[in-house]
Amino acid sequence: MNLLHRISRLAISPLPVPAAWYALPLRAIIGFGFMQHGYAKLARGPEDFINVLHAMGIPFDVLLGWATIIVEIIGGLLILLGALVPLATIPMVIVLLVAIFTVHLPNGFSSIKLLSFDAAGAHFGQPGYETDLLYIAGLIALCFGGAGPFSVDGILGQFLPRPWRMRSRPAL
């Protein structure tokens, strides 16, 4: 195989690696990101987040505040481990959709709004819903494509029948 041919294999997708490995970086960033958001709410004091929900007029603020923290920490851990991914995705997507429609939608799409730059550094405005949509897309991709190698779902899948598994089709 000549050098040009080897290089050209890296120019188109998929790259010459096992297809299921796509899931590892998705699981890592989505799982860690969710856990970090939940931990931040917990570390600052759950009452601070609950007070924000109350100020926004969210009903059942205490229940929903704790539910959000739990979903972010436990859901993030499940995604990181690749465990019960479709089941964990449901409440995680609900949390993201609520965040989009109650907080981020008025701020537009972009998650980065550079307002100014001075000697103190960059100053940013309120984030839009872009990052939430990226999280949702990553979660859906993990549900469609599977949790990949080194996952609890992969281990469980070896022992459970999967009658819905589609037969592979030839590439076009």
C-alpha positions as CSV (number, residue, x, y, z in Angstrom):
1,M,0.0,0.0,0.0
2,N,1.6,3.3,-1.0
3,L,1.8,6.4,1.2
4,L,-0.8,8.3,-0.7
5,H,-3.3,5.5,-0.3
6,R,-2.6,5.3,3.5
7,I,-3.0,9.0,3.9
8,S,-6.3,9.0,1.9
9,R,-7.7,6.4,4.3
10,L,-7.5,9.1,7.0
11,A,-9.2,11.7,4.9
12,I,-12.6,10.1,4.8
13,S,-14.8,8.6,7.4
14,P,-15.1,6.3,9.1
15,L,-11.5,6.1,10.2
16,P,-9.8,2.7,10.2
17,V,-10.7,1.9,13.8
18,P,-13.4,-0.3,15.2
19,A,-16.8,1.5,14.7
20,A,-18.0,1.1,18.3
21,W,-15.1,3.2,19.7
22,Y,-17.0,6.3,18.7
23,A,-18.9,5.9,22.0
24,L,-15.9,6.3,24.3
25,P,-15.3,10.0,23.9
26,L,-19.1,10.7,23.9
27,R,-19.6,8.7,27.1
28,A,-16.6,10.5,28.7
29,I,-17.6,14.0,28.0
30,I,-21.4,13.6,28.4
31,G,-21.0,11.5,31.6
32,F,-18.4,13.8,33.2
33,G,-20.2,17.0,32.1
34,F,-23.5,15.9,33.7
35,M,-21.7,14.7,36.9
36,Q,-19.9,18.1,37.1
37,H,-23.1,20.1,36.7
38,G,-24.8,18.0,39.4
39,Y,-21.8,18.2,41.7
40,A,-21.6,22.0,41.3
41,K,-25.2,22.3,42.4
42,L,-24.6,20.1,45.4
43,A,-21.3,21.7,46.4
44,R,-22.8,25.3,46.3
45,G,-25.6,24.0,48.4
46,P,-28.8,22.5,46.8
47,E,-30.8,25.3,48.4
48,D,-29.1,27.9,46.1
49,F,-30.3,25.9,43.0
50,I,-33.7,25.4,44.5
51,N,-34.0,29.2,45.2
52,V,-33.2,29.8,41.5
53,L,-36.0,27.5,40.5
54,H,-38.3,29.2,43.0
55,A,-37.4,32.7,41.6
56,M,-38.2,31.4,38.1
57,G,-41.6,30.3,39.2
58,I,-41.0,26.6,38.7
59,P,-43.6,24.5,40.6
60,F,-42.4,21.9,43.1
61,D,-39.0,23.6,43.3
62,V,-37.6,21.5,46.1
63,L,-38.6,18.2,44.5
64,L,-37.5,19.3,41.0
65,G,-34.2,20.8,42.3
66,W,-33.2,17.5,44.0
67,A,-34.5,15.5,41.1
68,T,-32.3,17.5,38.7
69,I,-29.2,17.1,40.9
70,I,-29.8,13.3,41.2
71,V,-30.4,12.9,37.5
72,E,-27.2,14.8,36.7
73,I,-25.0,12.9,39.1
74,I,-26.4,9.4,38.7
75,G,-27.3,9.8,35.0
76,G,-23.8,11.1,34.3
77,L,-22.3,8.2,36.1
78,L,-24.4,5.7,34.2
79,I,-23.4,7.3,30.9
80,L,-19.8,7.3,31.9
81,L,-19.9,3.6,32.7
82,G,-22.1,2.8,29.7
83,A,-24.7,1.4,31.9
84,L,-28.4,1.3,31.0
85,V,-27.8,4.1,28.5
86,P,-31.3,4.3,27.0
87,L,-32.9,4.3,30.4
88,A,-30.6,6.9,31.8
89,T,-31.1,9.1,28.7
90,I,-34.8,9.7,29.3
91,P,-34.6,11.8,32.5
92,M,-31.4,13.4,31.2
93,V,-33.1,14.6,28.0
94,I,-36.0,15.9,30.1
95,V,-33.6,17.9,32.3
96,L,-32.0,19.4,29.2
97,L,-35.3,20.2,27.5
98,V,-36.5,22.0,30.7
99,A,-33.2,23.9,30.8
100,I,-33.6,24.9,27.1
101,F,-37.2,26.1,27.4
102,T,-37.0,27.8,30.8
103,V,-33.4,29.3,30.7
104,H,-31.6,29.2,27.4
105,L,-34.1,29.7,24.7
106,P,-34.4,33.5,25.1
107,N,-30.6,33.7,24.8
108,G,-30.6,32.3,21.3
109,F,-28.6,29.4,19.8
110,S,-25.0,30.1,20.5
111,S,-23.5,28.9,23.8
112,I,-20.7,31.6,23.6
113,K,-21.6,35.2,23.5
114,L,-18.5,37.4,23.6
115,L,-19.6,40.8,24.9
116,S,-16.2,42.5,25.4
117,F,-12.6,42.0,26.0
118,D,-10.4,44.2,28.2
119,A,-7.4,43.9,30.5
120,A,-9.3,41.6,32.8
121,G,-10.0,39.2,29.9
122,A,-13.1,38.1,28.0
123,H,-16.6,38.9,29.2
124,F,-19.4,36.6,28.1
125,G,-23.2,36.9,28.0
126,Q,-25.7,34.3,29.0
127,P,-25.4,31.0,27.0
128,G,-27.9,29.8,24.5
129,Y,-29.2,26.3,24.0
130,E,-26.4,25.0,21.7
131,T,-24.7,23.0,24.4
132,D,-27.9,21.4,25.6
133,L,-28.7,20.3,22.0
134,L,-25.2,18.8,21.7
135,Y,-25.8,16.8,24.9
136,I,-29.1,15.6,23.5
137,A,-27.6,14.6,20.2
138,G,-24.8,12.7,22.0
139,L,-27.2,10.9,24.2
140,I,-29.4,9.9,21.2
141,A,-26.3,8.7,19.3
142,L,-25.3,6.5,22.2
143,C,-28.8,5.0,22.3
144,F,-28.8,4.3,18.5
145,G,-25.2,3.1,18.3
146,G,-24.7,1.5,21.7
147,A,-22.4,2.2,24.6
148,G,-19.4,0.7,22.9
149,P,-16.5,-1.2,24.4
150,F,-15.7,-1.2,28.1
151,S,-19.3,-0.6,29.0
152,V,-21.7,-2.3,31.3
153,D,-24.3,-2.4,28.5
154,G,-21.8,-4.3,26.4
155,I,-21.3,-6.8,29.1
156,L,-25.0,-7.2,29.7
157,G,-25.7,-7.4,26.0
158,Q,-23.6,-10.6,25.9
159,F,-26.2,-12.3,28.2
160,L,-29.5,-10.8,27.0
161,P,-31.2,-11.7,23.8
162,R,-31.7,-8.8,21.4
163,P,-34.5,-9.7,18.9
164,W,-34.7,-6.1,17.7
165,R,-31.1,-6.0,16.5
166,M,-31.1,-5.2,12.8
167,R,-29.2,-7.2,10.3
168,S,-26.3,-5.4,8.8
169,R,-26.8,-4.1,5.3
170,P,-24.1,-3.7,2.7
171,A,-22.6,-0.3,2.4
172,L,-23.8,1.8,-0.5
